[in-house]
Amino acid sequence: MIRLRSALLAVVMAATIALAGLGFAPAAQAETYTSAQKAQIEMFVPGVQELRDRLPEVESFIEGKRWREIQTFVHGPLGELRERLSRVSRRLKGSDRATAEAAAKDLFKHLVAMDEFAGEFNYKRAGNEYLSAVKAFDQFLSVVP
């Protein structure tokens, strides 16, 4: 009888653990923002979007192998990018903030590499870094409410 009770208890415990692992835990909620928080974020987004809209200029510089223009653009108009992205990401919450900060870090890494490869007249690697920078920039913008 004791063996049967122990076996039954083990089966009930296994079933409880299995059911708990199948997702009966509360679902994670998406980040929500008040209208005041959204208004603060939206105040800085146009400046960021403006720079994203100008990014294709770099592609034409790469295609034309206009190395000096690439470096000038990275240090000129895109020189304000870090500050603008930081203004937006500081106002985001939780996982949105972490995603935005990671995307911004990735974006800057690719811009620095693109600048270096332009200095080396390396068409292929500068082009690859440009594409990665665009992807990171779009990732950043995707988490902005």
N, C-alpha and C positions, 0 to 999 in steps of 0.2 A: 504494500500500500504506500509506503514511504517513497519507494522508487517511482511509482506512478505519479505521485504528487510532485516530486522533483522534476520529472520529465515534463509534466503538464506546465509547471511553472517556467521551465526553460523555453517551451514552445510559446507561451504567452509573452515572455520577455522578448524573444526573437521577433514575434509579430509586432510588438509595440515599437521596437527599434526600427524595423522595416517600414512601418507606416509613418513614423516620424521622418525617416529619410526620404520618403516619397514626395515631400513637399507640402505637408500639412502645416508648415510654419507660416507665419504671416508674410505676405509678399512685400517686397521693398517698394516704397513709393517713389515716384519721380519727384525731382526737386520742384518746388513751387515757389513762386515769387509774388510779392505783393505788387500792386500797380506802382507804388512809389519806388520799389526796387527796380522794376522793369524800366521806369522812366529814367532812373539814374544810369542804368546800363545803356539804354538807347541813346543817351546823350553822347556817349563816346563811340558808339558803333559806326556812325558815318565816317569818322576819321580813319578807322580801321578798314572799312569797306572801300574807301577811296584808294588806299594803298593796294588792296587786293585787286581792284579794277585796273590799276596801273601795272601790275605784275607782268602781263603779256608783252609789255615793252621790252622786258629783259629777254624774252624768248626771241624777239626780232633781232636784238643785239647779238645773241648767241648765234642765230642762223647766219647773220651777216659777218660773224667773227669780228665784231667791234668790241674788242676786249676792254679798251679804256672806258667805253660807255657803260659796260656792265659794272665795272668797279665804281665809276662815278655814281651810278644809280643806286648801288648797294649802300654807298656811304652818304649819298645825298638824300633823295626822297625816302628811302627805306631806313635812313638813320634814325628817324622818329618812331619807327615801328615798335621797338621794344617798350618805349614809354606808353604808347597807345594801347598795346596789348595788355600791358600791366594794369592800366586804368580799368580795362574791362574785366580782366580775370580777378582782380581784387574784389569785385562786386558780385562775383558768382558764388554759389553755395556748394558745399560738399564735393560730390563726385564731379559736378560740372567744373568746379574750380580746378580740381586735380587734373582732369582731362585737358582743360584749356592751358594750364601751366605746362603740362607735358608736351602738348602740341606746339606751344610757343618755343619751348626749349629746343624741340626738334627742328622747328622752322629756322631758328637762329643758327643752329649747327649747319644746316644745309646752305644758308646764305653765306656763312663764313667760308665753307668749302667751295661754293660756287665762285666767290671772290678770289680765292687762292688759285683755283683752276683757270680762271680767266687770266690771272697774272702769269700763268704758265702756258697760255694759249692752247689749253687742252679742251677742244670742242666737245668731245664725247662726254667727258666727266663733268664739265660745266653744265651740259644739257641734262645729264642725269640728276645733278644736284638741283637744277631748276625744277624739274618735274617733282622731285621729292619735297621741295619747298612749297610748291603749289598744293600738294597733297596735305602737308602739315598745316598750311594756312587754312585750307578748307575744313580740316578737322577742328581747328580752333573755332571757326565761325559756326560749325555745326552744333556746338554746345551753348552758343549764345541765344538766350530766349528772345 
